[in-house]
Amino acid sequence: MFTAGYAALNGLNTVLFDSLAEVGGQPEFLYPFKEIVNIPVYQQIIAADLIKRLHTSIPSTVSLELKHPVKQVTKVDSHFLIDQTCQARSIIIATGAGSFKPKQFPLPMSAEMTAKVHYYVRNIKPFANQTIGIFGGGDSALDWAKGLSQVSTVRLIHRREHFRGLESTLATLQSQENVEILTPYLPHSITWQNKQLHIGLKRLGDQTIIYRDFDQIIVAYGFRANNRLVGNWGVNSNATNVFVDRTMATNVEGIYAVGDVTTYPGRVPLIGVGFGEAQTAIHAIMRQLFPDKNPNLQSL
């Protein structure tokens, strides 16, 4: 969204393709109430609020093509043909980690049970006044536990003693009376009892099994993400990242990449870094398309 807005601000006719029905990507769909603390200007900002601000900053001249995963990019003379529907002189790949599919809860379940198992949390209200289980040990698990603890009783289950998420978030959870942290445990069995999930948790290292009841559970075992599709466009890439130079250009003239989809020596995977990369790519495109024109440096 930032890239599209900055391109339009510099007078480029811009089309933004998104495979989802809404813009926002992972911040909107995976951690909308996470507090982001590494973006300039904001000491902290909720992810959903950041997405809302970015969305409203997109000029009306930008065409949004939603529910449109780009499948084919063909070079024709001096332009690219995108899915046989759009011609473009330049392309910027800003797909982040790419398409993402959650890792599933590892126990067989009935339809009734499956309806109570979630892999995304966009709104905490449907979980209010319930007992919620959260399985996982990364930032998503801790963030969801922190958010849901405002309205629910939370049980956080992780297979290791130590968590991979932010220490300050874990410390907050450890101080709350309505949060139970169970480590190191793995889900062992699941049944449907009294309209609740009755889950057996096996302790790693011995045969101890404890049981807990949940109204609903959230699985935060991570996501299988990939950007393999862009490899079909001729750009040099691995399973998740596209290789770029210091102007954010790929090996294919006219195709650039910015944000977490990129890789180059020393790159730091932060949102703020991606914003700067977007500006670098836009100005590289301006120099390529209009070599006789002085670049008009703009701030969005």
HUBEL-V890518 format. One record per residue. RES is the residue in one small letter. SS is DSSP state (H for helix, E for strand, - for the rest). PHI is phi in radians with two decimals (NA if undefined). OMEGA is omega as a letter, one per 30 degrees, with the letter a starting at -180 (none if undefined). Layout:
res = (RES/RES)
ss = (SS/SS)
phi = (PHI/PHI)
omega = (OMEGA/OMEGA)
//
This chain:
res = (m/f/t/a/g/y/a/a/l/n/g/l/n/t/v/l/f/d/s/l/a/e/v/g/g/q/p/e/f/l/y/p/f/k/e/i/v/n/i/p/v/y/q/q/i/i/a/a/d/l/i/k/r/l/h/t/s/i/p/s/t/v/s/l/e/l/k/h/p/v/k/q/v/t/k/v/d/s/h/f/l/i/d/q/t/c/q/a/r/s/i/i/i/a/t/g/a/g/s/f/k/p/k/q/f/p/l/p/m/s/a/e/m/t/a/k/v/h/y/y/v/r/n/i/k/p/f/a/n/q/t/i/g/i/f/g/g/g/d/s/a/l/d/w/a/k/g/l/s/q/v/s/t/v/r/l/i/h/r/r/e/h/f/r/g/l/e/s/t/l/a/t/l/q/s/q/e/n/v/e/i/l/t/p/y/l/p/h/s/i/t/w/q/n/k/q/l/h/i/g/l/k/r/l/g/d/q/t/i/i/y/r/d/f/d/q/i/i/v/a/y/g/f/r/a/n/n/r/l/v/g/n/w/g/v/n/s/n/a/t/n/v/f/v/d/r/t/m/a/t/n/v/e/g/i/y/a/v/g/d/v/t/t/y/p/g/r/v/p/l/i/g/v/g/f/g/e/a/q/t/a/i/h/a/i/m/r/q/l/f/p/d/k/n/p/n/l/q/s/l)
ss = (-/H/H/H/H/H/H/H/H/-/-/-/-/-/E/E/E/-/-/-/-/-/-/-/H/H/H/H/H/-/-/-/-/-/E/E/-/-/-/-/-/-/-/-/E/E/H/H/H/H/H/H/H/H/H/H/-/-/-/-/-/-/E/E/E/-/-/-/-/-/-/-/E/E/E/E/-/-/E/E/E/E/-/-/-/E/E/E/-/-/E/E/E/-/-/-/-/-/E/E/E/E/-/-/-/-/-/-/-/-/H/H/H/H/-/-/E/E/-/-/-/-/-/-/H/H/H/-/-/-/E/E/E/E/E/-/-/-/H/H/H/H/H/H/H/H/H/H/-/-/-/-/E/E/E/E/E/E/-/-/-/-/-/-/-/-/H/H/H/H/H/H/H/H/-/-/-/-/E/E/E/E/E/-/E/E/E/E/E/E/E/E/E/-/-/E/E/E/E/E/E/E/E/-/-/-/-/-/E/E/E/E/E/E/-/E/E/E/E/-/-/-/E/E/E/E/-/H/H/H/H/H/H/-/-/-/E/-/-/-/-/E/E/-/-/-/-/-/E/-/-/-/-/-/E/E/E/-/H/H/H/E/E/-/-/-/-/-/-/-/H/H/H/H/H/H/H/H/H/H/H/H/H/H/H/H/H/H/H/-/-/-/-/-/-/-/-/-/-/-)
phi = (NA/-1.11/-1.07/-1.09/-1.12/-1.22/-1.10/-1.14/-1.08/-1.66/1.46/-1.56/-1.18/-2.24/-2.14/-1.89/-1.69/-2.42/-1.26/-1.58/-1.37/-2.36/-1.37/2.31/0.98/-1.10/-1.02/-1.38/-1.73/-1.82/-2.52/-1.12/-1.82/-1.27/-1.49/-1.68/-2.14/-2.13/-1.91/-0.96/1.46/-1.63/-1.11/-2.77/-2.62/-1.22/-0.95/-1.10/-1.21/-1.07/-1.09/-1.09/-1.17/-1.13/-1.11/-1.22/-1.50/-1.28/-1.05/-1.14/-1.31/-1.39/-1.54/-1.71/-1.93/-1.57/0.93/-2.29/-1.24/-1.24/-1.91/-2.41/-2.22/-2.15/-1.46/-2.21/0.97/-1.72/-2.42/-1.90/-1.88/-1.80/0.86/1.07/-2.12/-2.43/-1.79/-2.51/-1.37/-2.45/-2.31/-2.07/-1.53/-2.36/-1.61/1.05/-1.37/1.55/-1.14/-2.28/-2.18/-1.21/-1.29/-1.40/-1.12/-1.49/-2.09/-1.18/-2.43/-1.36/-1.07/-1.08/-1.23/-1.02/-1.15/-1.78/-1.93/-2.21/-2.12/-2.37/-2.32/-1.86/-2.59/-1.47/-1.04/-1.11/-1.81/-1.11/1.05/-2.25/-1.75/-2.01/-1.75/-2.16/-1.88/2.53/-2.37/-1.67/-1.08/-1.08/-1.05/-1.18/-1.14/-1.13/-1.08/-1.12/-1.16/-1.26/-1.13/-1.23/-2.27/-2.46/-1.54/-2.09/-2.11/-1.83/-2.02/-2.40/-1.36/-2.08/-1.20/-1.80/-1.70/-1.61/-1.44/-1.13/-1.07/-1.15/-1.17/-1.07/-1.08/-1.08/-1.12/-1.13/-1.55/-1.70/-1.25/-1.60/-2.11/-1.93/-1.87/-2.06/-2.46/-1.60/-2.29/-2.16/-1.13/-2.02/-2.65/-2.61/-2.40/-1.88/-2.33/0.91/1.09/-2.29/-1.50/-1.77/-2.01/-1.53/-2.03/-1.69/-1.34/-1.21/1.74/-2.63/-1.75/-1.14/-2.22/-2.00/-2.18/-2.40/-1.87/-2.36/-1.30/-2.65/-2.29/-2.16/-1.79/-2.13/-1.53/1.74/-2.30/-1.58/-1.99/-2.71/-2.14/-1.05/-1.03/-1.19/-1.11/-1.26/-1.57/1.66/-1.44/-1.29/-2.75/-1.91/-1.12/-2.20/-2.20/-1.87/-1.47/-2.32/-1.70/-1.24/-1.68/1.28/-1.46/-1.49/-1.28/-1.66/-1.03/1.71/-1.94/-2.12/-2.54/-2.46/1.42/-1.20/-1.26/-1.57/-2.56/-2.81/-0.97/1.50/-1.15/-1.92/-1.39/-2.11/-1.05/-1.05/-1.11/-1.06/-1.04/-1.14/-1.12/-1.05/-1.12/-1.06/-1.13/-1.07/-1.23/-1.14/-1.14/-1.06/-1.18/-1.25/-1.39/-2.26/-1.10/-1.63/-1.86/-1.21/-1.13/-1.70/-1.24/-2.16/-2.05/-1.81)
omega = (l/a/l/l/a/l/l/l/l/l/l/l/a/l/l/l/l/a/a/a/l/l/l/l/a/l/a/a/a/a/a/a/l/l/l/a/a/l/l/l/a/l/l/l/l/a/a/l/l/l/l/l/l/a/a/l/l/l/a/l/l/l/l/l/a/a/a/l/a/a/a/l/a/l/l/a/a/a/l/l/a/l/l/a/a/l/a/l/a/l/l/l/a/a/a/l/l/l/a/a/a/l/a/l/a/a/l/a/l/l/l/a/a/a/a/a/a/l/l/l/l/a/a/a/l/a/a/l/l/l/a/l/l/a/a/a/l/a/a/l/a/l/l/l/l/a/a/l/l/a/a/l/a/l/a/a/a/a/l/l/a/a/l/a/a/a/a/l/l/l/l/a/a/a/a/a/a/l/l/a/a/l/f/a/l/l/a/a/l/l/a/a/l/l/l/l/l/a/l/a/a/l/l/l/l/a/a/l/l/a/l/l/a/l/l/l/l/a/a/l/l/a/l/a/l/l/a/a/a/l/l/a/l/a/l/a/l/a/a/a/l/a/a/l/a/l/a/l/l/l/l/a/l/l/a/l/a/l/a/l/a/l/l/a/l/a/l/a/l/a/a/l/l/l/l/l/l/l/l/a/a/a/l/l/l/l/l/a/a/a/a/a/l/a/l/a/a/l/a/none)
//
